[in-house]
Amino acid sequence: MRSQSRRIPRSLFVAATAGTLITPLLAGCSGAGGGGGSSSHSINVLMVNNPQMVELQKLTAANFTKKTGIKVNFTVLPENDVRDKISQDFANQAGQYDVATLSNYEIPIYAKNGWLHSMDSYVKKDTAFDQQDILKPMQQALTAADGKLYGEPFYGESSFLMYRKDVFKKKGLTMPAKPTWQQVADLAAKADGAEPGMKGICLRGLPGWGEMLAPLTTVVNTMGGTWFDKDWKAQLNSPEFKKATKFYVDLVRKHGESGAPQSGFAECLNDTTQGKTAMWYDATSGAGSLEANGSPVKGKMGYVPAPVDKTDSSGWLYTWAWGIQKASKNAGDAWKFISWASGKGYENLVGQKAGWANVPAGKRSSTYDIPQYRKEAAAFADVTRDAISSAKPNDPGVQPRPAPGIQFVDIPEFTDLGTKVSQELSSAVAGRQSVDSALNKSQKLAEAVAKKYEGS
């Protein structure tokens, strides 16, 4: 999950009730169900450039297109850029892209604004897709306030702590089965320098509401903080929010990766793969790359739940999902693509072609019953599923919240607010200002947003 580079104009949004997952949009022939009627046999898909999507792009022509005759034109961009492009095309209902990747942050907002095509009729007719096999948290996250389904997950994720078992053994360190953040900080100090050039931990410092703020907000939640209280009073300069932020910034400055202010998911994944860090707290989806064939750290990693402080769990809930643009004239073909890309058969295809560790998991219960997958992903499969199941988007902290969300606040303004706050906090990571200064500025930004919601 990464940040959004520009703010969508507020006028384009309607406040929505949240609890939805990420979704890409596809285009296909018009018509309900599996998509009968005339077909353009060409759809345009706009998606993020994560490894799982890149693999999908490689497999599409020889498998989906060969079987259906539907050509898929992909546009693949980095996360910040793809969010920006999707927001423009969907807000204007330009219809240039039939399908796009959206997150559980965007889905409820886009659905409320009428930008997405409901998938209920397709799911009802396409019984082979087996909607009930989709993990319940994912189904709930992709269902909007009107009770309709607007997305199908391509893969789902939570967050957890990844660590080098061999390095810990060599240093005589023991990772607790359910670590606290203080235990992680102590371990990071002891593991720092365990091998030449190795740092104790990698934590995102790259600005972006979906980059640095994703892991940081989970730390805030478990340490007793919140962005807004139940009455929409901004809390960014509260003692709890300050404690968590100072803890995070101090940890990454003392024992984190070099270049932390420019490090996001991709950079931490690279550092971990290349043996430059002993621990990494981030998305569960990163494990597939670490355990893939050819990875220098394959078989060397251990995985435990997201560290906690005052709460029982703290992992986030996120998914990249498929969504169909309302203006698409190819909704039927779009569904055929989604049914293939998020279907059981696709997971088997990836397992056979790219290795079972690369399967886009975290969305189907049946995935965890595949013997080959369980064998290949044994180190992280159950930890991932447990993390997704224990995520609490409506109750992630110690106090009531005015809006859902674990690593974000599910309101339209959060893209702009979160990005600006992350820029201030990344500056603190870089040592250009204090955490107190960054949070005092951020508090004023949050107060300005809260005025719209106070009394609602």
HELIX and SHEET records of a PDB file:
HELIX    1   1 ARG A   10  LEU A   12  5                                   3    
HELIX    2   2 PRO A   51  THR A   60  1                                  10    
HELIX    3   3 ALA A   61  THR A   65  3                                   5    
HELIX    4   4 LYS A   66  THR A   68  1                                   3    
HELIX    5   5 GLU A   79  ALA A   91  1                                  13    
HELIX    6   6 GLU A  106  LYS A  112  1                                   7    
HELIX    7   7 ASP A  120  LYS A  125  1                                   6    
HELIX    8   8 THR A  127  PHE A  129  5                                   3    
HELIX    9   9 GLN A  131  ASP A  133  5                                   3    
HELIX   10  10 LYS A  136  ALA A  141  1                                   6    
HELIX   11  11 LYS A  165  LYS A  171  1                                   7    
HELIX   12  12 TRP A  181  ALA A  191  1                                  11    
HELIX   13  13 LEU A  213  THR A  222  1                                  10    
HELIX   14  14 PRO A  239  HIS A  255  1                                  17    
HELIX   15  15 ALA A  260  GLN A  262  5                                   3    
HELIX   16  16 PHE A  265  THR A  273  1                                   9    
HELIX   17  17 GLY A  286  LEU A  290  1                                   5    
HELIX   18  18 ALA A  331  ALA A  341  1                                  11    
HELIX   19  19 LYS A  344  ALA A  354  1                                  11    
HELIX   20  20 TRP A  356  ASN A  358  5                                   3    
HELIX   21  21 SER A  365  ASP A  369  5                                   5    
HELIX   22  22 PRO A  371  GLU A  376  1                                   6    
HELIX   23  23 ALA A  381  SER A  390  1                                  10    
HELIX   24  24 PHE A  414  VAL A  429  1                                  16    
HELIX   25  25 VAL A  435  ALA A  450  1                                  16    
SHEET    1   A 5 LYS A  71  LEU A  77  0                                        
SHEET    2   A 5 SER A  42  VAL A  48  1                                        
SHEET    3   A 5 VAL A  99  LEU A 102  1                                        
SHEET    4   A 5 TYR A 318  ILE A 324 -1                                        
SHEET    5   A 5 GLU A 152  GLU A 157 -1                                        
SHEET    1   B 3 MET A 279  ALA A 283  0                                        
SHEET    2   B 3 SER A 159  ARG A 164 -1                                        
SHEET    3   B 3 MET A 301  PRO A 305 -1                                        
END                                                                             
